[in-house]
Amino acid sequence: MVSNFTKKALASAFFVYKNKFKSMSGKLIVFEGVEGCGKTSQIELCGHWLANLGLAVVVTREPGGTDLGLHLRRLLLDGVENKPIAEVTELLLYAADRAQHLAEELKPNLAVGKYILCDRYTDSTVAYQGYGRGLSISLINQLNYIATGGLESDVTIWLDVDVEVGLVRKKGDVGKLDRIEQEAIAFHRRVQQGYAELAASYPDRIVRVDGSLSQEAVQQVIQQVLRVKLMI
């Protein structure tokens, strides 16, 4: 139960941070989707395209976008041998990674006008820990606000692919699946449902792109979305 005092404090902090972020000249472009949706390839292609336009580009990820984040990423994705990670522990580790990432990478680079391509951000936590794990969406939203100070993406590209297709792709790419990828198919379907509901709730921020198209076709759609959304 969150007290009224805590709610007011969070609201006040969110207002202050939101105004600060408005003055930042850079752009935060986030790529989201289920396992094997093609984020890594599309981020690489998008980065080359933006750089060729003369823009300063930073590619990063969550978890693992900082030195501390790399340690947290190994814990989250590899786990501890014969020791399951509690769901709330998992949630808090993602929040810790995000808070450090914001302070060390996102805020400084946005402040100097860079275009950040980020592999996963707050929507992943809602989809995976909220819809996938069944944790409180309200709690997750509060933790996201605390970790980010209210920083939202300028645009989020949701690469929508069938979960079974994505997992087959992933296994073909890396062979061995990580702790999250090894979850039951029902978990991944709930995550996919989460993304669909997020896209319906935030149509101005989240853009669905059909990830089953060819790599070249997906990139063309992404570039068009960014031209329109960011006036590139």
N, C-alpha and C positions, 0 to 999 in steps of 0.2 A: 504494500500500500504506500503510495507516494503522497507525502503531505502537501497541503496547499502552499506552504512556504517553499518547498522544493520545486514545485511546479512553477511558481512565480520566478524563482531564481533561474531555472532553466530557460523560461521564456525571455527573461531579461538578457541573459547571456546570448541566447540565439539572436535577439534583435541587434545587439551590439556587433556580433560577428558577421551577421548578414549584411549590415551596412559597410563593414570593412571589406567584405568580399566583393561588393558591388564596384569598388574602385579598382579592382585588379584588372589588368589589361589582357592577361592570358586567357586561355580556354581549357576547360576540362572536358575531354571526350572519353566516355567510358564504354567499354565493350562488355556485354553480358551474354549469358546463355548457359545451357546445360553442358555437361561434359562432351567434348568432341564436336562442339558447334563450329569450330574454325576461327576462334578469336585470335590465336597467335599469328596465323597466316595473314588475316585481314589487318591486324595492327601493323605488321611489318610492311604490307603493301601501302597502307594508308600513310604510314610514316614517311616512306619514300616519296609519295605524291605530295604531301605537305611540304617536305623539305625542298622539293623541286620548284615549289611555288615561292620559295624564299623565306619560309616561316621557320622559326626555331622550334624544334620538336624534342620532347622528352617522352620516352617510353618507360612505363613502370607497371607495377602489378600489386595486387593484394591477394593473399598475404605475400610478403617477401620483398617489398620495395625499398627496404632499408637493411642495414646490417643486423639490427635487432630483429627485424621482420623475417630475415632468412632463418634465424634460429626458431622463431615461432612457426614459420612455415613447415620446417622439418618436423616439429612436434605435432602440428595439426594434420599433416598429410601422411607422415610415416607412423605417427603414434609412438607409444612406448610398449616394448615387447611384453605381451601377456597382460597389459594393463589398459583397460578401456578408458577413454577420455569421457568424463561426464558431459552431458549436453550443455549445461550451464557453463562449465569450465571452457568448453569449446567456444561458446558464444563470447565469453570474456576475453579469450585469447585473440579472437578476431578483432574485437574492439580495441585491445591494446595495440595490435599491429596497425590498425587504422589511425589511432591517435598519433603514434610515432610517425607514420607515413605522412600525415597531414603537416606535422610540424617540420619534418626534415626535407620533404620533397614537394608536396603539393603547394603549400602556401608560398615558399620562396620562389618557385618556378612560375607560378601564376603572377606573382608580384612584378616580375621582370618581363612579362608578356609572352611567355612560352606556351606552346600548344602541347598539352599533356594528353597522351594516349594511355589510358589506364585499363589494364586487364582486371576487371572486377572492382566493385566499390560497394556502396551501401545496399543496393538492390540484391546483391548476392546473399547478404546476411538475412534479409527478409525472406528470400526464396528458399535458401538452404536450411537456415536455423528456424525460421518461422514456419513456412509451409512444410519443408522436409522433415524437420525434427518435431514440429508441433509446439514450439516455444511461443510465449506471448509476443504478439506483434507489437503491442503497446510498449512492452519492455525493450524490445529490439529497437523500436523507433527512438526511445529515450537514450539508449546507449549510443545509437548512431549520432544523435545530436551532440552528446557529450564528446564523442570521439572526433567529430568533424567541425564542431562549432556552427553547424548549419550549412556548411559548404555543400552545394548540390552540383551535379554535373551540368554543363551547358547543354549537352545532348548525350543521351545514352543509346547506343546501338544494341538492340536485342537480336542476336542471331538465332533464329527460331528453327530448330531441327527436331525431328523425332528422337526421343531419348534412346531407343534401341539402336538407331542408325549412328547416333553420336558415340555411344559406348563401343560399338564395333570399330568405328574410326579410331577412337582413343586407344583401344587395345592394339590395333594395327600399327599405330604410331610409336607407342612406348613399350608394348609387350606386357609389362607388369602394371597393374592398376594400383593407384594409391588408396588410402583408407576411405576417402569419400567416394571415389569411383567404384569401390567394391560394395557399396551399399546395395540393398535389394532394389529391383526395378520399380517397385511401388514408391520408394523414396524418391527416385529420380522423376517419376511422373508427378509427384506432389510438387517438386521443385519447378517443373515445367508449368504446372498450374499456377504457381506463385508468380512466375514471370508474366504469364498471360493476364493475370488479374492486376499486376502492377502496371502493365502497359495500358490496360483499359482505364486505370485510375489516374495515370499521369501521361496522357497523350501528347502534351506539349513538350515533355522532356524525353520520353522513351519512344523510340521508333523501331517498329518490328521490321526486320529484314529477313527474307526467306533464305535460310542458310543451306537449303538443299540445292540451290542453283550452283552453277559452276563458280569456281573461285573468281574468275574474271568478272562474271555477271554480278556476283555479290559485291565486289569492289566498286563496280560502276554505280550500283545503287547507293552504296555508302558515300561515295564522293558526291553524288547528287544531293543526298540528304544534308551533308555538311555544307555544300554550297548554299543551300536554301536556309538552313538553320543558323549558320554562322556568317553568312554573306561573304564567303571566301571568293 
